[in-house]
Amino acid sequence: MKEKTIAELAAEQGGFNPELAIRFMGTAGHGGFLGMDYVGHGNNWVELSLDWREELVGDPDTGVLASAVVISLMDNATSMAIWTRLNEFRPQVTMDLRVDYLRPSPKGARVFGRGVCYHLTHSVGFVRGVAHNGNIDEPLAHVSGTFIRVGDRLG
């Protein structure tokens, strides 16, 4: 039996479901290795998280997570925010994702990433977001970015 794609699952569910998508994407590849978890979502936002693990550390002397881990978390949260706003999955590519780090995530701390899709055009989704350790008012980083939509239309 052929495994279903995210697009097929979304169609069966009546629209894009970020909780189902992260379970699907978290079983293999990059997402599976990082172990991202679904936290919550609204009409135009998605929040994901991941646990601190030794193999994700960028500086062994301090135990601080590698910056690429936070970037990947935010790339996924902001990308899913677009699909959530559209209520459908369509292929897209990260065109630009700017990350302004305010502080490192400390050793042992869980990292949360909330992405928001604040504007859509025919071919581009505009996003922003915040990475934090459980208190969104004490951010690790702010992100802003754009995604190029490569599906047939943007809805």
Disulfide bonds with the S-S distance in Angstrom:
none
